[in-house]
Amino acid sequence: MLKNTRISDPEVYSIVEDELKRQEYNIEMIASESTAPLEVMELSGSIFTNKTLEGYPGARFQAGSHEADRLEILGIKRAKELFGAEHANIQIYSGSSANYGVYAAVLSPGDKVLSMRLDQGGHLTHGSPANFLSKVYQYDFYGVNPETEMIDLEALEEKAKEFKPKLIIAGGSSYPRLIDYKKIGEIAKSVGAYFMVDMAHVSGLVASGVIPSPVPYADFVTSSTTKTFCGPRSGFILCKKEYAKQIDKGVFPGSIGSMHLTTMAAKVWSFKYATSEKFKNIMEQILINGKTLVEELTKHGFRIVSGTTDNHIVMVDLRSKGISGKVFQNALDSIGITVNKNQIPFDPASPFVTSGVRIGVTSITQRGLKGDEIKIIADIMDQVASAPEDEENLAECKKRTRELISKFPLYPLGSFED
Ligand SMILES: Cc1ncc(COP(=O)(O)O)c(C=O)c1O
């Protein structure tokens, strides 16, 4: 795939080659990652890179749009059919910009937004003080019940009545349970708010119908396409027909410039792939693998946030093991298992240290790992946690990791040979 770069820039070529090796020999368990099918790789680097285009089919700002029009029209049709949505915008660049697109479409500076706390499962783009939008809109937050560690719907309703937001957001980046979209939609309606669901993490599971869809209940649904959707680095927005024009305007010219036709082509392919038996089997297996990981880690004495998972995310509280998320993440990284440190609900530790890690099973499921292998992964994790700074222990864990993952190639042999 990189035959020209190899000659013109060996330095960049070798970085990409090393990344390929890293992914090949690592057990990737970052919950927001997946392994893009080869078609997604091909299309993401296609001839459409050369085309600059703004506007929508039938109302473009540049000429030469015939093929791009065909692509976008096909993609919108596929996205609508896949999710049962009344309207789809597939121009948006990513999950973050999908959220910005909705804000641009329906909010004015100073408007109020109610979303889930970042440290209990939400996302940076839902009003974190670190994100510039916190200076534009007024955010308030709901969270989880301290006992169940699941969304506290009663408190959410109370807050909604008191705060009177213009927009309520559900969905997050480290929430392992199903969300009652119907109930939150009703709450939004009762206070006259729009309801947006950010399904960035779970859109693959939703597409294949293995978990409930927010589409019937939300005014707007945003997503990235890199997580369980297993597609290119991009995003999309779904909405009710009545908001179609408003959303399209919020996307372009509201929040983006020219379309990225390369990743759009890869998205259009992915919308079809998501209807396949192969994709559905992977999504079903993700749910099984998530539950198996919960069981195995629990047997080893790890505490699982909220007790279980309903999706691809397993949130682990490390306090019973006496180590921080930071130490565990780094020790696992050194032996070839990639996870990320993450705050758990009501975490006494800072976001830079954390008491937990977030583990995802999408990539390993795509590679074919199942129950027996997950048992070994949990066992290796426990061995790492027992002595995360002992070089001999880590060396042994690294050997076990390499032995396990070597049996499950990332891509078919020879996929990247020039
Ligand atoms: C809930 C949620 N929304 C949005 C995003 C941002 O997606 P992207 O990285 O595609 O911009 C993420 C990323 O992790 C996420 O978890």
The ligand as an ORCA input file, in Angstrom:
! r2SCAN-3c Opt
* xyz 0 1
  C     -19.433      9.715     23.105
  C     -18.413     10.226     22.158
  N     -18.755     11.218     21.313
  C     -17.879     11.716     20.436
  C     -16.601     11.222     20.360
  C     -15.648     11.844     19.405
  O     -15.539     11.084     18.284
  P     -14.390     11.394     17.224
  O     -13.126     10.914     17.823
  O     -14.848     10.622     16.025
  O     -14.389     12.863     16.995
  C     -16.201     10.194     21.208
  C     -14.835      9.683     21.134
  O     -14.331      8.932     21.899
  C     -17.125      9.674     22.122
  O     -16.797      8.717     22.970
*
